[in-house]
Amino acid sequence: MELAKKKAYNLIGLATKSRKIVSGEFSTEKAVKEKKAVLVIVADDASDNTKQMFTNMCTYYKVPIYFFGDKNELGHAMGKELRASAALLDKGLADAIEMQLKMIL
């Protein structure tokens, strides 16, 4: 369980280094609406409004969404401050992260 979580964060870090991920509410929303997002991750401790907005948006645009980790962990994995949301732009990385998330959730 812990290993899958660690792997997911490592893959998020890898996606950040290869610029295949965008984070923050505005950038995540933009990626989904421009059909660039392959997978959306929202922190468990994000506000209910944020969770609801991304759930509705991802359902409409048919983008898989996962609620994972907290804002601090998500931001830390990307080498940034707190992050409530992130969108993966690369299918391969998104699939690898999704595989880890399915083991955890």
Long-range contacts (C-beta under 8 A, 24 or more apart in sequence): 1-103, 1-104, 4-100, 4-101, 4-103, 4-104, 5-69, 5-100, 5-104, 7-100, 8-68, 8-69, 8-97, 8-100, 8-101, 8-104, 9-69, 9-73, 9-76, 9-77, 10-77, 11-93, 11-96, 11-97, 11-100, 12-41, 12-74, 12-77, 12-78, 12-86, 12-97, 13-77, 13-78, 13-79, 14-93, 15-88, 15-90, 15-93, 15-97, 16-77, 16-78, 16-79, 18-90, 18-93, 20-88, 20-89, 20-90, 20-93, 21-78, 21-86, 21-87, 21-88, 21-89, 21-90, 21-93, 22-86, 22-87, 22-89, 23-74, 23-75, 23-78, 23-80, 23-83, 23-85, 23-86, 23-87, 24-83, 24-84, 24-85, 25-50, 25-84, 25-85, 27-87, 28-54, 28-85, 28-86, 28-87, 29-53, 29-54, 29-57, 31-87, 31-89, 32-57, 32-58, 32-61, 32-63, 32-87, 33-57, 33-61, 35-61, 36-87, 36-89, 37-61, 37-63, 37-87, 37-88, 37-89, 38-63, 38-64, 38-87, 38-88, 38-89, 38-90, 38-91, 38-94, 39-63, 39-64, 39-65, 39-66, 39-87, 39-88, 39-94, 39-97, 39-98, 40-64, 40-65, 40-66, 40-85, 40-86, 40-87, 40-88, 41-65, 41-66, 41-67, 41-68, 41-69, 41-74, 41-85, 41-86, 41-87, 41-88, 41-97, 41-101, 42-66, 42-67, 42-68, 42-84, 42-85, 43-67, 43-68, 43-69, 43-70, 43-71, 43-73, 43-74, 43-83, 43-84, 43-85, 44-68, 44-69, 44-70, 45-70, 45-71, 45-84, 46-71, 46-84, 46-85, 47-84, 50-84, 50-85, 54-85, 63-87, 64-94, 64-98, 66-98, 66-101, 66-105, 67-105, 68-101, 68-104, 68-105
